[in-house]
Amino acid sequence: MTEQADRIAQVVLAVPGVAALHAGMFGEVGTYLPGRRVAGVRVGADAIDVHVSLVFDAPVRVTAAVIRRTLQALTALPVNVTVEDVVPAAHAERPPGLGGLP
């Protein structure tokens, strides 16, 4: 599960328009791993939940569909995408090696 949660987080953050993963209103969305937590990604037995913040001008439905389609190449589980927030591009968190926002 460790590699799966980390890989999901990496893939989601690489989708154009995704500013960051989001842990939910009360921090309830995450995958707990030894000594750490992958916020915004919940890997369950029957589904994967991903909660994100999007960049202000990203099309919400299209971006969610791209996240879902991209993750379904990695897993046979259904993927649920929740957009928790919309933020200015300056607040986007990009993983190392991905460069700036599109």
Secondary structure, DSSP 8 states (H G I E B T S, - for coil): -HHHHHHHHHHHHTSTTEEEE---TTS--EEEETTEEEETEEE-SS-EEEEEEEETTS-HHHHHHHHHHHHHTT-SS-EEEEEEEEE-GGG----TTS-S--
